[in-house]
């Protein structure tokens, strides 16, 4: 026999999730709660002159930068498009007798 499912969604749970997902007040409450928790965590650290908030900011900045760099500059879709452009340019140069190494 199969083990019981870990999560069972009934129609009521699905509808309540969808109602929350489209309701702006849900996000407003989440944002207020998260910002309050962050403030309560970091306020004592800032007052004590701890270096921990600086490290957290630096790590967050690095994660965001490297993620954006991968997604927008080095991801598989971008690399495929660049490869296609390179092939097209080589073909163009060959057809028109142009040397692309000036």
Secondary structure, DSSP 4 states (H G I P E B T S, - for coil): -PPPPS----HHHHHHHHHHHH-HHHHHHHHHHHHHHHHHHHHHHHHHT-SHHHHHHHHHHHHHHHHHHIIIIISHHHHHHHHHHHHHHHHHHHHHT--S--
